[in-house]
Amino acid sequence: MPQGTPRGFRDILPGEALQRERIAQAVKMCFAEHGYLPVETPLMEYRDVLERGSALDDTPFQLFDDDELLVMRPDITLAIARMVASRFADGDLPLRLRYEAPVVREESNLRGQPRQLTQLGVELVGEDGAASEREVAGLLAAALDAAGIPDWKIVCGSVVPLNALLDACAPDEKFARRVRTVVHVSNYVALDEVIAKGEATGAISREAARAFRELPRLTGGVEIIDKIDWLLADAGVPEDARGTAELRNLAAGFSDLLADGHLTFDFSIINSFDYYTGLIFKAYVDSVAAPLASGGRYDAVLDKLGRPGVSACGFALSLECLQEVLGEPGATGVVVAQEPAGERPLRIAVPKGALFKPTVDLLERAGLPVSDLRNPGRRLIVDAGDVQYVIVRATDAPAFVAYGGADCGICGNDSLVEANVDLLELVNLHYGACHFVVAESASAAGKAERAYSWRGSLRVATKYPRITQAYYDRKGVQVDIIQLHGNIELGPIVGMSDRIVDITQTGSTLKQNDLVVVDDDVLECSARFFAGPAAWRCEKRVRSLATRLAALLDQGREDQQ
């Protein structure tokens, strides 16, 4: 038998190809009816040219051509921005462009996701900025209808309010960079820690701290624009810098979509601050775990490519995600389909082991029914009316939520770091506390340093490769990681590693095996409540539970004081 396709790639047979063609034709016809013209860009691009527009994530296929580094395009928008900057004059603007094209991306160990995806999208370049945002967001709504997507929702946010808050209130660039980093990955626990430190040291005011905490968590209808104005005014941000006038104009143009719930505002979606300059939006349905479309305004990209003062806005739909929603044969596993959330119980991933009992106790305090959960026996799923508990290993909880097996869950933040999937880290639950340490054999003091001096790297055994790599990256130390799944302490004892990185609570296991801690500043851990992006943005029960959990913890701290 001939060899199959490369990892992450697949054949598409006639039956599925016809279905994909039908979906794509409906979407492209919609684009054409709105005056958008087709363009094509090459599969290969110069990496340094694309990187002038925006930083590139890891790209799976790169090659040299006459000493120039080429990449297979991971994104169509950057390629079109490059084309517009180099091939069109100011007199050609505005441009309304559409495309259907494959892109190639990499996922760490893939987890069943394809490396090649097909995007259907549009770019509007050179139109008035606010007008382009309204036109493109409206076209996304029309395209979803044209494709026959049921009960879709467009979620909108903007980077302008947070950038204005940082410009007015950030004490230095390091603070601003840290805030943007944690907001980009939706880690609101880390955001709270950054803001608390800034407020405690007097670097930011109480009013600014409140705005930093609340702004990325705002979600709802047009009323949250008033909340943004209030927060930013209280923090001292000038009115003309807040970006709320543009948001009100957008809301006025889509009053019908706001009224029927097809459009909402949610500032948890703001990210990529070197890329987006205004509105950001994503399209979801509550039956799948991934966005159907992503887009926004990206004037900064054209500016970096040598075309300053030109506005640009666009979006890309995933053909594979559209297949999933429509239940077409040959769906690729890019998302996990499930019944619409409103028609089933809220699914919560509950961790086994040491976190199980305190998790059950906390859920009970939050008003959830847990009598059957306390003694589940061998059941993996416990039904409790409007709630369904999915009992999993703590290390697996992020994957269950990220790929649609649950709406939200609880696990240690170490599991979230290691999983490296798209989730919102919402509440620090403050139980299950432990910390990571670096340890070595007490009887081999100095051996690691000597090995590093001649080898140029440390050999470190661990169950936690991502946490370990991040720690040594911060230290600027080259490391060779030996991933083990148990008995980490054996690494230096038998000479296979110089040191270990592991969790400790009391240190007794280390002492019993002649190991000593050489650094305890690796990572502090505790249980976290987290949610999948689609569930957070489409399912009110998830947001309500997060609010209740945060209130319980705030009340507990007040009672202790």
Secondary structure, DSSP 8 states (H G I E B T S, - for coil): ------TT-----HHHHHHHHHHHHHHHHHHHHTT-EE----SEEEHHHHHHHS-----S-EEEETTEEEEE-S-HHHHHHHHHHHH--GGG-SEEEEEEEEEE---TT-TT--SEEEEEEEEEESS-HHHHHHHHHHHHHHHHHHHT-TT-EEEEEESHHHHHHHHHH-SSHHHHHHHHHHHHTTBHHHHHHHHHHHHHTTSS-HHHHHHHHHGGG-EESTHHHHHHHHHHHHTT--GGGS-HHHHHHHHHHTHHHHHTTSEEEEGGG---TTT--SEEEEEE-TTSSS-SEEEEE-HHHHHHTT-TT--EEEEEEEHHHHHHHHT-TT--SSS-----GGGS-EEEEEE-GGGHHHHHHHHHHTT---HHHHS-TT-SEEEETTEEEEEE-GGGHHHHHHTTS-SEEEEEHHHHHHH--S-EEEEE---S-EEEEEEEEGGGTTHHHHHHHHHSSEEEEES-HHHHHHHHHHHT--EEEEE-SS-TTHHHHTTS-SEEEEEESSSHHHHHTTEEEEEEEEEEE-EEEEE-HHHHHH-HHHHHHHHHHHHHHHHHHHHH-
